[in-house]
Amino acid sequence: MERDCTKYRTYVKILERELVCAMGCTEPIALAYCAATARSVLGTLPDRIRVEASGNIIKNVKSVVVPNTGGRCGIAAAAAIGVLGGDETAKLQVISKVTDEVTGKLGSYLEQTDIEVSLLESEYLLDMIVTVSSGDSHASVRIANEHTNIVHIEKDGSVLFEKAVTGDEEDEDAPDYSLLTVKDIYDFACTCSLEDVEPVLSRQIELNTAISDEGLRHDYGANIGKVLLKTGNDIRTRARARAAAGSDARMNGCDMPVVICSGSGNQGMTASLPVIEYAHALKADQDKLLRALLISNLVTLHAKSGIGRLSAYCGAVSAGAGAGAGIAYLYGGDEEDLAHSIVNTLAISSGIVCDGAKSSCAAKIAIAVETGIFGFEMYRNGQQFYGGDGLVVKGVENSIHNFSRLGRIGMRETDHEILLMMTEK
């Protein structure tokens, strides 16, 4: 792929836009960012907070531990820590610099502050409005479609900022994700100048490896990574354990940042850590690893972009397909190997539901990575699923479209039922 062509520049821009640092699960962090921004607009510490959030935000904030809150979970904790100690200029790292002193004040602030939470009826799966008040003054901030996409700011009835909420993209300058295809992803990964992508990929290797190490060293959640390593130490098990351990730590309050993918730290770790582990085992050089990570990240984004940021469809499945494709490349696989590995993976594990961010995400990640590896191993051994096998149709792009349709449209009612069950008293 020529460096100066539109598609090449688009792929680089997609990577720069997607592979960003975040501390904590992205939904509570987005809520903390929204609250911190509202507090900044208000200009003083509020004594009342009202949070209106779409069902998928409620689902993904309900059970995950928010970093720097003393082990607290939920919407009230996320909004309160954003108000009390968040730095709104840091976006997805909004609470990364919260001090122990601020954390120590959180309990009394939660007790003394009137925090109201309600379901926001919205056509957008990712949507939230945080309104903060002090005396007769109030400020309101709305985020929609993307975790840091502020679309409305208001203070005391005056609109300070507003833009239309359209489609699933953050702004008019968003890259064209429809240009992603497996054929062109493979071409780009094989031919791109690594200097154009090395900064974001090296940061992904460094940060995601560090939090995986942390998850294996200490006690987090259900310790899925550690459990896996007790069952064996082969490369396949280590790859699953690495990704799961990062999620163990992140879902249970670890304050270390990760490089996300498709708006998700779990997807960022699933797409990267198994590929890194296989590269080490195969003694691949740094260039080979970076190109494999290009494939894994871009395939993840391609498989997930047709579904949307949030869904009842577990995003780890898409990232597992990406990891399988990256591993196929490390073994010398070409475009055809990648395509069949992806289809095999999606045919097996699509349908795992997302019932919010929490400890069991690590186990789902382990399953997704296993399926990605198995999808590749199937094709390497001359086996594959064919058009007509369930949702599989002829052509990798057609199959990706089908599974995207399943996640985006077919599982809408599933998403609704999950939310009802999670919020029933």
Disulfide bonds with the S-S distance in Angstrom:
none
